[in-house]
Amino acid sequence: MEKIKRFFECLIPVTACNLKCSYCYVIQRNNRKLEIPKLKYSPEIIGKALNKKRMGGTCYFSICGAGETLIPNYTIDIIKELLKQGHYVNITTNGTLTKKFDEIIKIDKNLLKRLNLSFSFHYLELKRLNILDDFFDNINKIKQAGISFVLQLNLCDEYMPYVDEIKKISMDRVGAYPQVALTRKEYLKNTNIERAEILTDKTKEEYIKEGKKYSSPLFDFTVKNFNVKRKEFCYAGDWSGVLNLVTGELRKCYAYPLTQNIFENIEKPIKFEALGKNCNGTFCFNSSHFLSLGVIPDLDTPTYGKLRNREEANWYSSDDIKMAFNSKLCETNHEYNMWKKFKVNVKNRIIISSTNFVKKIGLVKIIKKLGYKKHE
């Protein structure tokens, strides 16, 4: 068993999905194009590019699609390659594609000990399509294969009249209530989240009261950190990153403007360097991942596992997963000295400030300021 050296939030920008949930971020952004992007690099190249030596040790890759993660045929191939490299892998899924789970459970059992599945519980869509039993049968299938899992519910107004139903079926089928995440309403500018609000017609107090009914540490954490601007020294960019698995583009965090392609030349070292005190976001996007894993060591947070596992129901069936998800990244990494922190802060402040300035005034305005005119 090995602790996690680095964490990567991985995106597969598939917008295809067999469900249509009102609160889906893809639908909010009017981006439901039902597209399955082609990989620019094969799963084998991706695996080699992310080998332990190049990554500095054992990593945790959490993979999520913009739509349903398991729809592309190559998703499971990527999972296998990452597990073969000795990493931990999480897949976020709507839990309805039974044939995909039949394929997953055939993977070598020694590899499956480092796999976790996050089942998004889209209750009303599952009821509408009459596939609730299929959903929970797939969870049971995964558990019987020795794979760890999490049942997660995005709290929204339409679920509130069904709270007792949701709690009962969850308790009956997986032995505990779902972990609950706050659901956002996002306002975008140039594809970046300019601001976000809780997606509800209730007051904030009423919304939180509903979420408390599930006794979910994840809900408490997401509420506490929602729309909180982070000003501490952050090791995102060194201890963690955001990776597009289709293009190979890696960035320090969701709000950082620059990327590096880490699949194009897999012999080239990856530049790992902390963001520092230069958060470019209005809040830590997916804080329940990054902050709970400890990218900001000065913050005292519950572990990633404490926010997700229901220990009384033994959702984490693997000792490997239990150990890894209840550790912190500071246990396998060293914090910077004062001089290195100073250099990182200055460097990233210049990069972010100049990039934001260019975005603000726009390229056309720059050209005009330089005295160039459009040819008629």
C-alpha positions in Angstrom: 0.0 0.0 0.0 1.3 3.4 -1.0 0.2 6.9 -0.1 -0.6 9.5 -2.7 2.2 11.7 -4.1 0.0 13.8 -6.4 -3.7 14.3 -7.2 -5.1 15.0 -10.7 -8.7 16.0 -11.5 -9.1 14.5 -15.0 -11.7 15.6 -17.6 -13.0 13.7 -20.6 -15.0 16.4 -22.4 -17.7 14.0 -23.6 -21.1 15.8 -23.6 -23.2 12.7 -24.4 -25.4 11.3 -21.6 -28.3 9.0 -21.4 -29.9 11.1 -18.6 -31.1 14.7 -18.7 -31.0 16.2 -15.2 -32.1 19.8 -14.9 -29.2 20.8 -12.6 -26.5 19.3 -14.9 -23.7 21.8 -15.5 -23.6 20.8 -19.2 -27.2 21.7 -19.6 -26.8 24.9 -17.5 -24.1 26.0 -20.0 -26.2 25.0 -23.1 -23.4 22.6 -24.0 -25.4 19.4 -24.4 -24.0 18.6 -27.8 -24.0 14.8 -27.3 -20.4 14.6 -28.6 -17.8 11.9 -27.9 -14.4 13.5 -28.5 -11.7 11.4 -30.2 -8.5 10.9 -28.2 -5.5 12.7 -29.5 -3.3 10.1 -27.8 -3.9 6.4 -27.3 -4.7 4.9 -23.8 -1.3 3.2 -24.0 0.5 6.5 -24.6 -1.5 8.1 -21.8 -0.4 5.4 -19.4 3.2 5.7 -20.4 3.0 9.5 -20.1 1.7 9.1 -16.5 4.1 6.5 -15.3 5.2 6.6 -11.6 8.7 7.8 -12.3 7.6 10.8 -14.4 4.9 11.7 -11.9 7.2 11.4 -9.0 5.4 8.6 -7.3 1.9 7.0 -6.8 -0.8 9.4 -7.9 -4.6 9.6 -7.7 -6.5 10.3 -10.9 -10.2 11.2 -10.5 -11.9 11.0 -13.9 -15.1 12.7 -14.8 -16.9 13.4 -18.1 -18.8 16.6 -18.9 -21.5 14.1 -19.8 -21.5 10.4 -18.7 -17.9 9.3 -18.2 -18.3 5.7 -19.3 -19.9 6.4 -22.6 -16.6 6.6 -24.6 -15.3 3.1 -25.3 -11.8 4.3 -24.5 -12.6 5.3 -20.9 -12.1 1.8 -19.5 -8.9 1.4 -21.5 -7.5 4.5 -19.8 -8.6 3.2 -16.4 -6.7 -0.1 -17.0 -3.6 1.7 -18.1 -3.5 4.0 -15.1 -4.1 1.0 -12.7 -1.3 -0.9 -14.4 1.0 2.0 -13.7 0.2 1.5 -10.0 -2.0 4.6 -9.5 -5.3 5.1 -7.7 -8.3 5.9 -10.0 -11.8 7.2 -9.4 -14.5 7.3 -12.0 -17.6 9.4 -11.6 -20.6 7.8 -13.3 -24.4 7.9 -13.4 -24.3 4.1 -12.7 -26.7 3.0 -15.5 -24.4 1.5 -18.2 -24.6 -2.1 -17.0 -22.3 -3.5 -19.8 -19.6 -1.1 -18.8 -19.6 -2.4 -15.2 -19.6 -6.0 -16.5 -16.4 -5.0 -18.3 -14.8 -3.3 -15.3 -15.2 -6.2 -13.0 -13.2 -8.4 -15.4 -10.1 -6.3 -14.7 -7.4 -8.0 -12.7 -8.6 -8.1 -9.0 -5.2 -6.9 -7.8 -5.7 -3.7 -9.8 -9.3 -3.3 -8.7 -8.1 -2.7 -5.1 -7.0 0.8 -6.2 -10.2 1.6 -8.1 -13.1 3.7 -6.7 -16.4 4.5 -8.3 -18.4 7.6 -7.5 -22.1 6.9 -8.3 -24.0 10.1 -8.9 -27.5 9.4 -7.6 -29.9 11.2 -10.1 -33.0 9.9 -8.3 -35.8 11.4 -10.4 -34.2 10.5 -13.8 -33.7 7.0 -12.6 -37.4 6.8 -11.5 -38.6 8.4 -14.8 -36.7 5.8 -16.8 -37.6 3.0 -14.4 -33.9 2.0 -13.9 -33.5 2.5 -10.2 -33.0 -1.3 -9.7 -30.4 -1.4 -12.5 -28.6 1.5 -10.8 -28.4 -0.2 -7.4 -27.7 -3.7 -8.9 -24.7 -2.2 -10.7 -23.4 -0.8 -7.3 -23.8 -4.2 -5.7 -22.0 -5.8 -8.6 -19.1 -3.4 -8.1 -19.0 -4.0 -4.4 -19.0 -7.8 -4.8 -16.0 -7.4 -7.1 -14.1 -5.8 -4.3 -14.2 -2.3 -5.7 -14.8 0.7 -3.4 -17.6 3.1 -4.1 -19.4 6.3 -3.0 -23.1 7.2 -3.5 -23.4 10.9 -4.0 -26.5 13.1 -4.4 -26.5 16.7 -5.8 -29.0 18.5 -3.6 -31.5 20.5 -5.6 -35.0 21.8 -5.0 -36.8 19.0 -7.0 -35.4 16.3 -4.6 -36.6 18.0 -1.5 -40.1 16.4 -1.5 -38.5 13.0 -1.9 -36.0 13.2 1.0 -37.6 10.3 2.9 -37.8 8.1 -0.2 -34.2 8.8 -1.1 -32.9 8.1 2.4 -34.9 4.9 2.7 -33.9 3.4 -0.6 -30.3 4.3 0.0 -30.3 2.7 3.4 -32.0 -0.4 2.1 -29.7 -0.8 -0.9 -26.3 0.4 0.2 -26.6 0.6 4.0 -26.3 4.4 4.4 -27.6 7.7 3.3 -25.9 9.3 0.3 -23.2 11.8 0.7 -24.6 15.1 -0.5 -22.9 17.9 -2.6 -24.1 21.5 -2.9 -25.4 22.2 -6.4 -24.1 25.4 -8.1 -25.7 27.8 -10.6 -22.7 29.0 -12.6 -22.2 32.3 -14.4 -19.5 32.0 -17.1 -17.3 34.6 -18.8 -14.9 33.4 -21.5 -15.6 29.8 -20.4 -14.4 30.6 -16.8 -16.7 30.7 -13.8 -17.0 34.4 -13.0 -19.3 33.7 -10.1 -21.6 31.0 -8.7 -24.6 30.8 -6.5 -26.5 27.9 -4.8 -28.9 26.5 -7.4 -32.1 26.9 -5.4 -35.3 29.0 -5.1 -35.1 28.5 -1.3 -33.2 30.8 1.1 -29.7 29.7 1.9 -30.9 28.7 5.4 -33.7 26.6 4.0 -31.4 24.9 1.5 -28.8 24.0 4.2 -31.6 22.7 6.5 -32.6 20.2 3.8 -29.0 19.1 3.2 -28.5 18.5 7.0 -31.2 15.8 6.8 -28.7 13.5 5.2 -26.0 13.8 8.0 -23.4 14.2 5.2 -19.9 15.4 6.1 -19.4 16.2 2.3 -22.4 18.6 2.4 -21.1 20.4 5.5 -17.7 20.8 3.8 -19.0 22.1 0.5 -21.3 24.6 2.2 -18.5 25.8 4.4 -16.1 26.4 1.5 -18.5 27.6 -1.2 -17.6 31.0 -2.6 -14.7 31.4 -0.1 -11.8 33.1 -1.7 -8.6 31.3 -0.9 -5.6 33.5 0.1 -3.3 30.9 1.7 -0.2 29.4 0.0 -1.6 26.7 -2.3 0.5 23.8 -3.6 -1.8 23.2 -6.6 0.4 22.9 -9.6 3.0 20.9 -7.7 0.9 18.5 -5.5 -2.1 18.5 -7.8 -3.4 19.5 -11.2 -6.3 19.5 -13.7 -5.7 17.3 -16.7 -7.6 17.0 -20.0 -7.2 13.3 -20.9 -8.2 14.0 -24.6 -5.7 16.7 -25.3 -3.0 16.1 -22.7 -3.3 19.7 -21.4 -2.4 20.1 -17.8 -3.0 23.2 -15.7 -2.2 24.0 -12.1 -5.9 24.4 -11.2 -9.2 25.2 -12.9 -8.6 29.0 -12.7 -5.0 29.0 -13.8 -4.6 30.5 -17.3 -1.6 28.6 -18.7 -1.3 24.9 -19.7 1.4 22.4 -20.6 0.9 19.4 -22.9 2.3 16.4 -21.0 1.3 13.7 -23.6 3.1 15.2 -26.7 6.6 14.3 -25.6 6.5 11.7 -22.8 10.3 11.8 -22.4 10.1 15.5 -21.4 9.9 16.2 -17.7 6.7 17.8 -16.4 7.0 21.2 -14.7 5.6 20.8 -11.3 5.4 24.2 -9.4 3.0 25.5 -6.8 0.5 28.2 -7.5 1.2 29.9 -4.2 -0.9 32.8 -2.9 -2.3 33.6 -6.4 -5.7 32.0 -6.6 -7.4 33.3 -9.7 -10.8 31.9 -8.9 -13.6 33.4 -6.8 -13.5 30.1 -4.8 -11.7 26.7 -4.8 -13.5 24.8 -7.5 -14.1 21.3 -6.3 -12.7 22.1 -2.9 -13.9 18.8 -1.5 -11.2 17.2 -3.6 -8.3 19.6 -3.5 -8.6 21.1 0.0 -9.5 17.8 1.7 -6.4 16.2 0.1 -4.3 19.0 1.6 -3.1 21.3 -1.2 -3.3 24.1 1.4 -1.4 22.6 4.4 -2.3 25.5 6.6 -6.0 24.6 6.4 -7.2 22.0 8.9 -9.7 19.8 6.9 -11.2 16.3 7.2 -9.6 13.8 4.9 -10.9 13.1 1.4 -12.1 9.7 2.7 -13.8 11.1 5.8 -16.0 13.3 3.5 -17.1 10.4 1.3 -17.0 7.0 2.9 -19.8 5.7 5.1 -17.7 3.5 7.4 -20.8 1.9 9.0 -21.7 0.6 5.5 -18.1 -0.3 4.4 -18.3 1.5 1.1 -14.5 1.4 1.0 -13.9 -2.3 0.6 -10.2 -2.0 -0.1 -7.6 -1.3 2.5 -5.5 0.4 -0.2 -8.3 2.9 -0.8 -8.9 3.5 2.9 -5.2 4.3 3.5 -4.7 6.5 0.5 -7.9 8.5 0.8 -7.4 9.2 4.5 -3.9 10.5 4.0 -2.7 14.1 3.1 -0.4 15.2 0.3 1.9 16.8 2.8 2.8 13.3 4.0 4.6 12.6 0.7 5.7 16.1 -0.3 7.9 18.8 1.2 6.7 22.3 1.8 8.7 25.2 0.2 11.1 27.4 2.1 10.4 31.1 2.4 12.7 32.0 -0.6 11.0 29.5 -2.9 7.6 30.6 -1.8 8.5 34.2 -2.6 9.8 33.4 -6.1 6.7 31.3 -6.9 4.4 34.0 -5.7 6.0 36.8 -7.8 6.2 34.6 -10.9 2.6 33.5 -10.8 1.3 36.9 -9.9 2.9 38.3 -13.0 1.6 35.5 -15.2 -2.0 35.8 -13.9 -2.1 39.6 -13.9 -0.8 39.9 -17.4 -3.1 37.2 -18.7 -6.1 38.7 -17.1 -5.2 42.1 -18.5 -5.0 40.8 -22.0 -8.4 39.1 -21.6 -9.9 42.2 -20.1 -9.0 44.6 -22.9 -9.1 42.1 -25.7 -6.8 41.5 -28.6 -8.6 44.0 -30.9 -8.2 46.7 -28.3 -4.5 45.9 -28.1 -4.1 46.2 -31.8 -5.8 49.5 -31.9 -3.6 50.8 -29.1 -0.6 49.8 -31.1 -1.9 52.0 -33.9 -2.9 49.3 -36.5 -6.0 49.7 -38.5 -8.2 47.1 -40.1 -7.7 47.0 -43.9 -10.9 47.7 -45.8 
